[in-house]
């Protein structure tokens, strides 16, 4: 599968052409994406904004290889993913994609270190689990189980797990949605830090417009379409955000 | 006007229906387990009560005798005195003689007996049930009724003629009616262990006609009596013996020694044991499984319960809602179980009627059985549900609004094995899941082990039967033909037989009926005398080695020794009930375990010496050249001295067929149910594990794990637990089989405790296949899992 081949340097990380996604059919059809054209360069931290049902999560899932578009085309580093097989998408996720979800989705039966090791054991060029956890400030919590960690700590383990494989892209769906603001800031700092140090193209979905100020690029969704795609001239540090 | 109101389901009831539909696989699996327990119980308890009730009604209606008193020849006038014995309600005096029948189209000789009927009216005791035709006319020389089984086997119709050798005389008997009798429910030749309707026939003739044919005019050779309610059987037997003693009484006996009734009783006893042991195990296992499965199922509904309460439903509403869900599953299980039970009961009843001839055999389960089954099912399912629902109802609504705290594995991780560095994380997850939830793991292991054990214990019957058959026919009784003389004959009779066509080897035996007494214990038995070097018929012990009678004593089978409370070295009083009827004192030389029947043996010359009747034999066991069988049979049929002929090959075939058809069938029924229980347990375990871990599994898929790798985490656990359960199930099965072997052993059979290695293998294969199929079914759901949907939801 071509998607697993190394990138050509001139290509952006993601390119989409008229991407559509329709759930269901006939009267009950839901048009989640109505033609999305985007070019996302490497290394950027991109924030996706928009109301519920505006299509941002659908786009994230398609970019992450969890879902396939109904129409249009999708390229990852110049390689077309549009009609990739399930097997190829699994390999794509395994090699290139890190996910962070609102509800952490850690393995309750594994410690922080083991949760990260779960991914590093199947990755090609991973960080050491301890290194990944150090990057998110959890070097003191290696042997703790999820049940022994706070929500923010759990989410940072999830981030460490996502970045430990040194992913090409890091996809975060409302990573601070279940956290209080102080904890949320720590998580965002970790994401910013990882993006700076590892250079993974990072897409971050949030309902919190203030978060947009820490991004390189802000894409606003509305009704399945991109309403605005702007580049921030300056980025704030997560600590400076007000929410 | 409630009739006009359209039927509307409440929102909760609609949820209920949809939940049921969504859970259909699991609901069906639980219902299967319930149905398994219920139907086994119904079948066994139903067959037992049907057989008992049918027998009771049949014996009552046709005035089955309580006491039989055979004599050599007593004057008919004695009947009045018999009727006057205290406790005798009704009595008949009749003639009963052995006979040989030359059936057209059959080389082997059929044997049997001819009984007399009163010339006028019906007998007061042991009436026959006329299936069709009429009774023999008084004085008609050759008219007879024939037993239905024999008639069917030979396609005999009214008007047909049977050439018979009755008591040495030749007579062509004309059939005028076809009948059944309570004395021949299980129509079996004396000394045989299985009935063969082709080879054993019974005829009834008018008293005058039969008496004349066998020189019993004005006399009888058997009295039969029915006792009045509350009469003392032993006293009547003693009175009969005293009265008939001058006429050569062989000793009166009661129903327990009547061959047909003994077999029916043995069957009833075995059924009772079976239905006392196996169905309760099935029902309890089903109840236990249902209880646990339902409580886990409801535990996975935790959030829905929180939400319902948040909407304002009361705890009671919630509890009732889930009890309805459970009730629906239980009702399905009960309905399927009852239908299956009744259907199989009828099918098995059909098999029974092949071996037990009743005028009418209706399968009908006692209503109390239904009540019990419903009660146990409801208690098991509702009990399982109630505990889980109560736990769930205690949940604060707010708890459902926040993400559930992850279960704490820190204690489980303390287990050193899960810390091993060489483990990959998936294996670590599997191990910690087991260590963290030991109760759950134990339940799975127990469920799988019990299914395996039930399989082993039911299949064990087939192994035990095979050993029984092999030992009985290939080690103990290796003859092809056993010839029974009408009366003891001197030794030259043996040489005559040895010279008969096709006879390769002839071995004599002497057999006398006797009452064995030790202290106040008494048993009727026949004593067999055999040559020291007997090779065709001998006692075989539990180690399957032949036992040679010890000079100077009797060798008893263990069941006889136990009933008489004697051991080797004890003295027995042996009251011989035929010939000179001496009362002897003989020591018990040895006691040995036999698998089939009771036996008492000594050396033939010692027996003859004790009887003081000279060197005589009662018959001979023959080894026969198969190619000359037909001429041998023809020769034997023509000999007046021959009362009966037993063909061992036919007996073995019949016995094997009987085992296959009756016991074999119930074994397969039990085996199917054991497999059903395995399906119910394993499928539900895997399915619930899947529901509980769906989110983790979806996360792993998102992280880039392949379906195979993710399946390993889910199915690795069940595979690990199944493998752990296999040896446990084998051990449990062996214990269960041993207990069943003890419980099922009756006067007629003793089940050897032998489990073939193949039985363990077969049970293991069934369990593993059932596990694999359940795992594959769940694996399919894993493949179709909506990753995005699962991860977006909170739980």
Interface residues (C-beta under 8 A of the other chain):
Chain A: X57 X61 X64 X66 X67 X87 X90 X91 X93 X94 X95 X97 X99 X101 X102 X103 X105 X106 X107 X108 X109 X110 X111 X114 X115 X117 X118 X119 X121 X122 X144 X145 X146 X147 X148 X151 X154 X161 X173 X178
Chain B: X403 X405 X406 X407 X408 X409 X410 X412 X413 X424 X425 X426 X428 X429 X432 X433 X436 X695 X696 X698 X699 X700 X701 X702 X703 X704 X705 X706 X707 X709 X787 X788 X791 X792 X794
